[in-house]
Amino acid sequence: MIPDIPFVELIIVLAIIAVMSGLAAVSISSIRTARATSSKESFNQELSTLQSLTKTQESDWAMKLEKVDGKYNLVYGKSKNGSDFTEDTSKDREILDRVTIYYSNNGSSAGSEVSSMIIKFNKSDGSVETGSGVYTFYKDGSTDSVGRVTLNRATGSHYTGS
């Protein structure tokens, strides 16, 4: 025999379930934002690494940003002219996931989603040979931007912003 449950107790249980569901949704959104922000910061850090490699070692170091199976790979390699690319398999790939990246070479438009992009610095003056512009990072499957990385063509400087 099932005991009768008072209506007020039923309402309280349902309210607790609703609050817990709301907290779970906020937590999931926060995790997605954190992962996308982490990808943006990793990309910015890898630009610093590439810049350092180019200045201190060979002039043909480059980095390829490519989307594979819904994730972005940052791959180091060599490029003579900014359009050819040979991967250096001795260097680990950096994986950027839970993010969608849009690129604009002028910064004034929203740009288009990156499928493949080669970034290369000039050894002599630090300027950007290929890949300068604005990279905007969005939470995967969303139109919510978590920030941008701007790569200046003339100086090679790069910085994050919102």
Secondary structure, 3 states (H helix, E strand, C coil): CCCCCCHHHHHHHHHHHHHHHHHHHHHHHHHHHHHHHHHHHHHHHHHHHHHHHHHHCCCCEEEEEEEECCEEEEEEEECCCCCCCEECCCCCCEEECCEEEEEECCCCCCCEECCEEEEEECCCCCCEEECCEEEEEEECCCCCEEEEEEECCCCCCEEEEC
